[in-house]
Amino acid sequence: MKMLAASYLKCKQPDLLGGSSLVKGATFTSKLRGPMILASEESHASYGGVNLAWLSLASGCIDVLSFIELKDLFASAMTGNSALLALAMSRGDWLAASRSLSALLAFALGVALATLIYPPEHQSTRSPTRWLLVLELIFLVGCSILWGASSRPVEGIVLYGVIVLLAFSMGIQAVAARSINSLGINTVVITSALIRIVISATDAFRRRAELASLSNIKLDLETLAAYGCGAAVAGMLVTNHLGTLIWFPAAAVLVALVSSELARKPGGST
């Protein structure tokens, strides 16, 4: 019996060794995949920051452009636009109120359409982001064509068409920005970014923490700076280079779209 048991163990020894090799191989594979996944996530995060910056650039440009050229309204900043609507109504200026209301309704419709394309339960996937940016780009290009073909200043039905197309595009962008990052940073609501920056900076100062502890607001800082740059560019060009400026937001969204496609390649996701 002892001899039979010994021979049985000898027969099973290669299987045990083989099983051990399989375990080691699986462990090595998991260790190898870890850095690859981390590198892919870092790549997506890097490109995500670039996308948010370009989209914020477009928003800043559109807000200044619409306020100066579209008779005192904001096509992106709906908080300010709501205040302008209330102000116009209190003064009995129903034409101004109708312009602000058109922007609010178009923005809401843009958010609704984008949500149908990219519902909240699918926010872990990346594919719809491409189509949201493509859709926004289509409406911005259409707006630029309509605006460029009209006389200055824009009047009548063309004025409302430009307002609706711009605000609708910004509504789509609001959802697209949320799909790019998981921190809730939005490119059309700069107030929230400013709040996070001040809270984090004040808390770091209170705790006497190092500057490295402020890394969590890096995207907020980039978004705020990009919005300001877009507004500054619009302020400098709106008077003498309006024909070029109206294409600037579409160009910025196109760069964000290309950046999004580049970010998709390392991970291999479609």
matplotlib code that plots the C-alpha trace (Angstrom):
import matplotlib.pyplot as plt

x = [0.0, 2.8, 4.5, 1.2, 0.7, 4.3, 3.9, 0.5, 2.1, 4.9, 2.3, 0.5, 3.7, 3.8, 0.2, 0.9, 3.9, 1.8, -0.9, 1.7, 3.0, -0.5, -0.9, 2.4, 1.5, -1.9, -0.2, 2.4, -0.3, -2.4, 0.8, 1.5, -2.1, -2.1, 0.4, -1.1, -4.6, -3.2, -1.3, -4.5, -6.5, -3.8, -3.9, -7.7, -7.5, -4.8, -6.9, -10.0, -8.4, -7.5, -11.0, -12.5, -10.1, -11.1, -14.8, -14.4, -12.6, -15.6, -18.0, -16.1, -16.0, -19.7, -20.8, -19.0, -19.9, -23.6, -23.7, -22.2, -23.6, -27.0, -28.4, -27.5, -27.9, -25.7, -25.9, -23.9, -24.2, -27.8, -27.5, -26.8, -29.3, -32.0, -31.1, -31.3, -34.7, -36.1, -34.6, -36.2, -39.6, -39.5, -38.9, -41.6, -39.0, -40.7, -38.4, -35.3, -37.2, -38.1, -34.5, -33.4, -36.3, -35.4, -31.9, -33.1, -35.5, -33.0, -30.4, -32.8, -33.7, -30.0, -29.5, -32.6, -31.4, -27.9, -29.3, -31.4, -28.1, -26.1, -28.4, -27.1, -26.9, -24.4, -22.0, -19.3, -19.0, -17.1, -18.6, -21.5, -19.1, -17.9, -21.5, -22.3, -19.3, -20.1, -23.7, -22.5, -20.1, -22.8, -25.1, -22.2, -21.1, -24.7, -24.9, -21.6, -22.9, -26.2, -24.5, -21.8, -24.4, -26.5, -26.0, -24.6, -26.2, -28.2, -31.9, -35.3, -35.7, -32.0, -31.2, -33.5, -32.0, -28.5, -29.6, -31.3, -28.4, -25.8, -27.8, -28.8, -25.1, -24.2, -26.8, -25.3, -21.9, -23.0, -23.8, -20.7, -18.4, -19.9, -19.2, -15.6, -14.8, -16.2, -15.7, -18.8, -16.7, -18.8, -17.6, -20.7, -21.0, -17.8, -19.2, -19.0, -15.4, -14.6, -16.3, -14.3, -11.0, -11.7, -12.8, -9.8, -7.3, -8.8, -8.8, -5.1, -4.2, -6.0, -4.2, -0.9, -0.7, 1.7, 0.8, 0.7, -2.5, -4.2, -3.8, -7.5, -8.5, -6.2, -9.0, -11.0, -8.1, -7.6, -11.3, -11.6, -8.4, -9.6, -13.0, -11.3, -9.0, -12.0, -13.8, -10.6, -10.2, -13.8, -13.4, -10.4, -11.8, -15.5, -15.3, -13.0, -12.9, -16.4, -16.4, -13.5, -14.6, -17.9, -16.0, -13.8, -16.2, -16.7, -12.9, -12.4, -15.0, -13.3, -10.0, -11.8, -13.3, -9.9, -8.4, -11.2, -10.5, -6.7, -7.6, -9.6, -6.8, -4.5, -7.4, -8.8, -12.3, -14.9]
y = [0.0, 2.4, 1.7, 2.3, 5.6, 6.7, 5.9, 7.8, 10.9, 10.7, 10.6, 13.6, 15.7, 17.0, 18.1, 19.9, 21.6, 22.5, 24.0, 26.0, 27.3, 28.3, 30.2, 32.0, 32.8, 34.3, 36.3, 37.7, 38.6, 40.4, 42.3, 43.2, 44.4, 46.6, 49.2, 49.0, 49.8, 52.6, 54.1, 54.0, 55.7, 58.4, 58.9, 59.3, 61.7, 63.8, 64.1, 64.6, 67.7, 69.0, 68.4, 70.3, 73.2, 73.5, 73.3, 76.0, 78.1, 77.8, 78.7, 81.8, 83.0, 82.3, 84.1, 87.3, 87.1, 86.6, 89.3, 91.9, 90.9, 89.3, 92.1, 91.4, 87.7, 84.7, 81.6, 79.5, 81.0, 80.3, 81.8, 85.2, 84.7, 84.0, 87.2, 89.1, 87.5, 88.6, 92.1, 92.5, 91.3, 93.7, 96.5, 95.4, 94.9, 91.9, 91.7, 91.3, 88.9, 86.8, 86.6, 85.4, 83.0, 81.5, 80.9, 79.2, 76.9, 76.0, 75.2, 73.0, 71.2, 70.6, 69.1, 66.9, 65.6, 64.9, 63.0, 60.8, 60.0, 59.7, 58.6, 58.8, 55.0, 54.8, 57.4, 54.7, 54.3, 56.6, 56.0, 58.5, 61.4, 61.3, 61.7, 64.5, 66.5, 65.7, 66.9, 70.1, 70.7, 70.3, 72.9, 75.3, 75.1, 75.7, 78.7, 80.1, 79.7, 81.4, 84.2, 84.8, 85.0, 87.7, 91.4, 93.1, 93.6, 90.4, 91.1, 89.5, 85.7, 85.3, 86.7, 84.1, 81.4, 82.2, 82.4, 79.0, 77.2, 78.6, 77.9, 74.4, 73.6, 74.7, 72.5, 69.5, 70.6, 70.7, 66.9, 66.1, 67.7, 65.5, 62.5, 63.4, 63.6, 61.9, 65.0, 66.9, 69.6, 71.5, 73.9, 76.1, 76.6, 78.3, 79.4, 75.8, 75.5, 78.8, 77.5, 74.3, 76.2, 78.7, 75.9, 73.7, 76.6, 77.9, 74.5, 73.9, 77.3, 76.4, 73.1, 74.6, 71.9, 71.8, 73.0, 69.3, 68.9, 71.2, 68.7, 67.8, 71.3, 71.1, 70.6, 73.4, 75.8, 74.8, 75.1, 78.5, 79.8, 78.4, 80.1, 83.4, 83.0, 82.4, 85.4, 87.6, 86.4, 87.3, 90.7, 91.5, 90.2, 91.0, 94.5, 94.2, 90.4, 89.2, 87.1, 85.1, 85.0, 83.3, 80.2, 80.1, 78.1, 75.4, 75.2, 74.7, 71.9, 70.3, 70.2, 68.7, 66.0, 65.2, 65.0, 62.6, 60.3, 60.3, 59.4, 56.5, 54.8, 53.7, 52.1, 50.5, 51.4, 52.4]
z = [0.0, 0.8, -2.5, -4.4, -2.5, -3.3, -7.0, -7.0, -5.6, -8.2, -10.9, -9.6, -9.0, -12.6, -12.4, -9.2, -10.8, -13.9, -11.7, -9.9, -13.2, -14.2, -11.0, -11.4, -15.0, -14.0, -11.2, -13.7, -16.2, -13.6, -12.4, -16.0, -16.7, -13.7, -15.0, -18.4, -17.1, -14.9, -17.9, -20.0, -17.2, -16.9, -20.7, -20.6, -17.7, -19.4, -22.6, -20.6, -19.1, -22.5, -23.7, -20.8, -21.5, -25.1, -24.4, -21.7, -24.2, -26.5, -23.7, -22.7, -26.2, -26.8, -23.7, -24.6, -28.2, -27.5, -24.9, -27.2, -30.5, -29.7, -27.6, -24.0, -23.4, -22.5, -24.7, -22.3, -18.7, -17.9, -14.4, -15.8, -18.6, -16.0, -14.2, -17.5, -18.2, -14.9, -15.4, -18.8, -17.5, -14.6, -17.0, -19.4, -22.2, -23.7, -26.8, -24.5, -22.4, -25.4, -26.4, -23.0, -22.8, -26.2, -25.0, -21.8, -23.7, -26.3, -23.7, -21.9, -25.1, -25.8, -22.4, -22.9, -26.3, -25.0, -22.0, -24.4, -26.2, -23.1, -20.2, -16.6, -16.2, -19.1, -17.7, -17.3, -21.1, -23.3, -26.8, -26.6, -25.8, -29.5, -30.8, -28.3, -29.5, -33.1, -32.6, -30.9, -33.7, -36.3, -34.6, -34.0, -37.7, -38.7, -36.5, -37.9, -41.5, -40.6, -38.7, -41.4, -44.2, -42.4, -42.1, -39.1, -36.6, -36.7, -36.7, -36.8, -37.3, -38.0, -34.6, -32.9, -35.1, -34.0, -30.3, -30.4, -32.2, -29.8, -26.7, -27.9, -28.6, -25.1, -23.6, -25.4, -24.2, -20.6, -20.8, -22.8, -20.2, -17.5, -19.6, -20.0, -16.3, -13.2, -10.9, -12.0, -13.6, -16.1, -18.8, -18.8, -15.0, -14.0, -10.6, -9.3, -10.3, -8.5, -5.4, -5.4, -5.9, -3.1, -0.7, -1.4, -1.2, 2.0, 3.6, 2.5, 4.0, 7.3, 7.5, 6.3, 3.7, 0.8, -2.7, -3.8, -1.8, -4.2, -7.1, -6.8, -8.2, -11.2, -13.6, -12.0, -12.4, -16.0, -16.8, -15.2, -17.0, -20.4, -19.9, -19.2, -22.2, -24.5, -23.1, -23.6, -27.2, -28.0, -26.3, -28.5, -31.8, -31.7, -33.0, -36.0, -36.7, -36.1, -39.3, -37.9, -34.3, -35.0, -36.2, -33.1, -30.9, -33.6, -34.0, -30.2, -30.1, -33.1, -31.3, -28.3, -30.5, -32.1, -28.6, -27.5, -30.4, -29.6, -26.0, -27.3, -29.1, -26.2, -24.3, -27.5, -26.5, -29.1]

ax = plt.figure().add_subplot(projection="3d")
ax.plot(x, y, z, "-o")
ax.set_aspect("equal")
plt.show()
